[in-house]
């Protein structure tokens, strides 16, 4: 009896201590916030470090001097660094130029490209059939025909060339780095801040130095896209490899496999689904970045979008955006199907490979004929102009924009004003209008409560950098908008990710919408948002949410889908309801994916800061845009870009270390055992 009492006492103590710890952290957090509000009420508006919109400080002048030195060194051409970048630029220009001369640009004296639209269409169909199957091949054919019917054939193929070259480079570099990060904590600690900088540094900030170092055109565009698109595949590959079951790895080690054999035969195959998500995210990011690369003369649809927006032509921008969406869906489905095909072929042991081989040979011969005919026949080289539906679609979109502007302005203005007045303004008033040292102390205290000493140290370093860059007040305004947008992203991602992870029908329905939201250039969907809500912070937040929800949602869905089927079946057989299954089984076992989704959502929101500055959000985004457009403010723009990176690293470390503190105490029992699931199901009936 005494032993039973002792066990019960220990169990009670353990549960009580855990409860007190959890509530103690929450209570400490609330205490910090309450104290902050009290101090803010007394000191509001004092010592906020706000500077004028045209003011340039000594720190900003230092950045401007460095930019001038880089430009001078590039013009001289004597630095070994610029000799190397010139060689890289020449190689990239040759690769992209060769592909363009083959498919889209006539090479003198020939008046047409070497391979016309019929040859490209047949080749794309044959390759997709070979690697992904008949259904994907039909999707590819429909997509390429869509490019022609929209009247953007050459620009679409150019965008495909730039995207594929960039994604290939990003994947070749990113997957090995992700595997290395998963196997080495030292490498992970070194690469993580680098990836943070690559992913959070606003694209406008590195357009100028990249253009100086690599010139204007295809090479600079590829470099910019690779910088922006590599982090997702690195991070997600590292997550997938590190999530492979430790029990499985121990079993393979006991069989005498080497580290290379274990990587090739166990880790990569088991992490394939997650790695494909990373490749998809990199592809989507590359397509989105290709539009901004139009500012540095990148070939493709990016210039179409930017030109239409400069002329306020919503319809023409939407046509180019629609072509990008079609391309994104095609690439997403093709890569996913190609990764799953080896497993489906292996399972279909009863089917004979002979019919497929005959089909590949026959279609390959037909493809060669189509390529030859497109080379010699003008009608099969240039896509027929009479089939161009682009102007009609553009006109319909323009009419729709007029309707939005005329009939919905009252409703949209009310939504924007209520959100701003009752949520955004009070939070910004607290964060930005407190004395700088009060806000700094509060953020440091919150970081310590959530993430412990490591988060505190990272926060102190980042806040010190923000202070010395003389953009404190603007940084606090940006942090406010980012936190509000990230909260909305996480909420939407969890709801949509659960639905996608639990049902194939929901996945098929939602995924194309996510692809569209992620790959339509921000400049395109900003136009209807601007028409509805006007240029303000709310518009910037909506744009950030639309851009960040897709990657976060896909990661949540992947985590829910990856929960051990044995555990799910055990819970289902015990009578667990759907809600209990989600809350008590799937979400707890997918915590790693949820944390990564929150992290990626935060970083994607931050990457939209520049776009926010272009639509009236002000703060750091406006500083960056002004610095890009006006030479006299280059220094302040670069300082703002570095400030954004510091904000991103700070928020990333707080959330990352906070997640580790939450998961570590429960690491030994965070994955419910089948008996625990059965008991939970019966107890809650």
Secondary structure as UniProt FT lines:
FT   HELIX           2..43
FT   TURN            44..45
FT   TURN            53..54
FT   HELIX           58..76
FT   HELIX           80..103
FT   TURN            108..109
FT   HELIX           117..132
FT   HELIX           134..149
FT   TURN            150..151
FT   HELIX           153..183
FT   HELIX           185..200
FT   HELIX           203..214
FT   HELIX           218..242
FT   HELIX           246..254
FT   TURN            255..256
FT   HELIX           259..262
FT   HELIX           263..267
FT   HELIX           268..270
FT   HELIX           272..292
FT   HELIX           293..296
FT   HELIX           301..310
FT   TURN            311..312
FT   HELIX           314..347
FT   TURN            349..350
FT   HELIX           354..376
FT   HELIX           378..380
FT   HELIX           385..387
FT   HELIX           390..407
FT   HELIX           409..419
FT   HELIX           420..424
FT   HELIX           425..432
FT   HELIX           436..468
FT   TURN            469..470
FT   HELIX           472..502
FT   HELIX           504..519
FT   HELIX           522..533
FT   HELIX           537..561
FT   HELIX           565..573
FT   TURN            574..575
FT   HELIX           578..580
FT   HELIX           581..586
FT   HELIX           587..589
FT   HELIX           591..607
FT   HELIX           609..614
FT   TURN            615..616
FT   HELIX           619..629
FT   HELIX           631..633
FT   HELIX           634..664
FT   TURN            665..669
FT   HELIX           674..683
//
